[in-house]
């Protein structure tokens, strides 16, 4: 089981009231929410191994160099301070180091790599896996890794992690008209405003799916553009030709890396904490209470 950790603690942060606080009043809603998420996932799915995959770089420069708009809108703009500017305190970021310390003390494997996103870590570990893989994420980009033949599916949280959409190739074909391998091509053709990907103007999701069904993949579509006999409307041909510079670099940006250099790490689920003393200190310092106890109970069971 591979966790898109930031995706899950982000959901925990917004799903658990900020009134959940440490003894000193510091919000720990993301910390406790994530621990409850992991406990529920382990209880329901009983994975042999589990890795919390981390964003060492959520907006890698090599992706920005290829498509400058990549996640550009997520970069915080500096707003001059003034009487009419209300500064909203960030109560999530300070919880991330706590999450990392607690996972380490528990002995739950935590993996990231400089210059790569958690998606790339997940892609690499999935490529290396010898058996079935469950990817837990609220990010549809990872649908591209779904592979029935290898037993790779995405568990997409619909409500907490108690209700998960099990995404396999049949579900993808019904919803999008593509399989896992085709999802990245669909995504780059239609674009994705949330990631700053412009896509091909005038080609939405349904048109992209039809083009992929007719021509196989992005390479087949680009070959069709240069083939006068291929079944493309004049408008489609023009738009695809005009988008050639974008389409030349988009695959590398949209497709997750599968060859990230990762350190060797024990990934089996721990039955006992790796550092009980450190865990006890963290539990008291941050008031982790029942959330931590539930997870420990599930791991020991």
Secondary structure, DSSP 8 states (H G I E B T S, - for coil): -EEEHHHHHHHHHHHS-TT-B-TTS-B-HHHHHHHHHHHHHHHHH--SB-EEE--S-TT-HHHHHH-TTTTGGGS-------TT-------SHHHHHHHHHHHHHHT-EEE--TT--HHHHHHHHHHH-SS-EEEE-S-GGGGGG-BGGGTEEEEEEEETTTEEEEE-HHHHHHHHS--HHHHHHHHHHH-BGGGTB---TT--HHHHHHHHHHHSSHHHHHHHHT-TTS---HHHHHHHHHTHHHHHHHHHHHS--S---------B--SS-S-HHHHHHHHHHHT-HHHHHHHHHHHH-
